[in-house]
Structures are given as structure tokens and as C-alpha cells.
Amino acid sequence: MIPTKKEALKNSDTKSVEKEGGQVEASAYENIIVERKEDGKVEFIQLNRPKALNALCDALFDDLIDALKKADKDPDVQAIVLTGSEKAFAAGADIKEMCDKDYATTYATDMLGWWT
């Protein structure tokens, strides 16, 4: 029985999942979906926070940076494709992470400075 994408992503380790048309590598993250396609040459990274329209939070960035670094170091990966969902690529910064901070704190700590 071939596992669904969701079932494959439940595991925290990267695993190969047999799909029609060839192998797909699937890796589990909380806020992104990572798949290796095209004979292992193309890494697809999809933002996966549908309820928040893929709003960019710290946890999403942690997942994204980790996945990008792994793909960048892999000599088999020839291209990385970053996608959003059908509704939105990304809504922007996650306001829920910022709502308890005032302007002075956000400015003084350069809260989003590491994004650049």
C-alpha cells in the first residue's frame, strides 16, 4: 500500500515514498512540506500554514532555513522550488507573534531584522 503524502510526513526522518512516475522524497516539518522530485534533482518546498495563509512566523522560518540549507548542501539537488498554497504564497509577517510587543520593543530588538 502506498502511503499518502500526509502519512509520509508524519515521520520526522526523511523517507522515500513510491509515487506514480517515480520516487519522491518526503520530509516532515511542522510548517513546510518538502518533496524531492525529478529523479532527486529538484527539491520542492511548500509553505504549509493554510489556516494562517502561510503567515511568516519564527517556526516557519526555522523549518524553511533548515530545509534550504540541507537542499543547498546536497550535490544531487540541481534546483529548489519554493511555493505557497493555492490561496496565498505568504500573507506576510505573522501578526499573532507581534501582538504582545509594543513598537519600542520591536524596534529596539530589531525583531524582523534577521529576515534580510
C-alpha positions as CSV (number, residue, x, y, z in Angstrom):
1,M,0.0,0.0,0.0
2,I,1.4,3.4,-1.0
3,P,1.2,5.9,1.9
4,T,-0.5,9.3,1.4
5,K,1.6,12.4,1.5
6,K,0.2,13.2,4.9
7,E,1.1,9.7,6.2
8,A,4.6,10.0,4.8
9,L,5.1,13.4,6.5
10,K,4.2,12.0,10.0
11,N,7.7,10.6,10.4
12,S,10.4,13.0,11.4
13,D,13.1,11.4,9.3
14,T,13.4,11.8,5.6
15,K,12.0,8.7,3.8
16,S,11.4,7.7,0.3
17,V,7.8,7.3,-0.8
18,E,7.0,5.4,-4.0
19,K,4.7,7.5,-6.2
20,E,3.3,7.1,-9.7
21,G,6.0,8.3,-12.0
22,G,9.0,7.6,-9.7
23,Q,10.5,8.2,-6.3
24,V,9.5,11.2,-4.1
25,E,11.5,12.0,-1.0
26,A,9.3,13.4,1.7
27,S,10.5,15.1,4.9
28,A,8.4,16.1,7.9
29,Y,8.4,19.7,9.2
30,E,5.7,21.4,11.1
31,N,5.3,24.4,8.7
32,I,6.5,23.3,5.4
33,I,6.3,20.3,3.1
34,V,9.5,19.1,1.4
35,E,9.4,16.8,-1.6
36,R,12.2,15.6,-3.8
37,K,11.1,15.0,-7.4
38,E,12.5,14.7,-10.9
39,D,14.8,11.8,-10.1
40,G,16.1,13.5,-7.0
41,K,17.3,16.7,-8.8
42,V,14.5,19.1,-7.8
43,E,13.6,19.9,-4.2
44,F,10.1,21.4,-3.8
45,I,9.4,23.3,-0.6
46,Q,5.9,24.4,0.1
47,L,4.9,26.7,2.9
48,N,2.2,24.9,4.8
49,R,0.3,27.1,7.3
50,P,-3.1,27.1,5.5
51,K,-5.1,28.5,8.4
52,A,-2.8,31.5,8.6
53,L,-2.4,31.9,4.8
54,N,1.2,30.9,5.3
55,A,2.0,33.9,7.5
56,L,5.7,34.0,8.2
57,C,6.4,33.1,11.8
58,D,9.7,32.1,13.5
59,A,8.9,28.4,13.4
60,L,8.2,28.5,9.7
61,F,11.5,30.3,9.1
62,D,13.3,27.8,11.3
63,D,11.9,24.9,9.1
64,L,12.5,26.8,5.9
65,I,16.1,27.7,6.7
66,D,16.8,24.1,7.7
67,A,15.3,22.6,4.6
68,L,17.1,25.2,2.3
69,K,20.4,24.5,3.9
70,K,20.0,20.8,3.5
71,A,19.0,21.1,-0.1
72,D,21.8,23.5,-0.8
73,K,24.4,21.2,0.5
74,D,23.0,18.1,-1.3
75,P,25.1,17.7,-4.6
76,D,22.1,15.8,-6.2
77,V,19.8,18.8,-5.9
78,Q,20.0,21.0,-9.0
79,A,17.1,23.2,-8.3
80,I,15.0,24.4,-5.4
81,V,11.4,25.4,-5.9
82,L,9.6,27.4,-3.2
83,T,5.8,27.5,-3.3
84,G,2.9,28.6,-1.3
85,S,-0.7,27.4,-1.5
86,E,-3.5,27.9,-4.0
87,K,-4.9,30.8,-1.8
88,A,-1.6,32.6,-0.9
89,F,2.1,32.4,-1.3
90,A,2.5,34.1,2.1
91,A,0.4,36.6,3.9
92,G,3.4,38.4,5.3
93,A,4.6,38.6,8.9
94,D,2.5,36.6,11.5
95,I,0.8,39.4,13.5
96,K,0.0,37.0,16.3
97,E,3.7,36.8,17.1
98,M,4.0,40.5,17.3
99,C,0.7,41.5,19.0
100,D,2.1,41.3,22.6
101,K,5.0,43.6,21.8
102,D,4.9,47.3,21.6
103,Y,6.6,49.4,18.9
104,A,9.6,50.3,21.1
105,T,10.4,46.7,22.0
106,T,10.0,45.6,18.3
107,Y,12.3,48.4,17.2
108,A,14.9,48.0,19.9
109,T,15.3,44.3,19.4
110,D,15.2,44.6,15.6
111,M,12.6,41.8,15.7
112,L,12.4,41.2,12.0
113,G,15.9,42.3,11.1
114,W,17.2,38.8,10.6
115,W,14.8,38.4,7.7
116,T,17.0,40.4,5.4
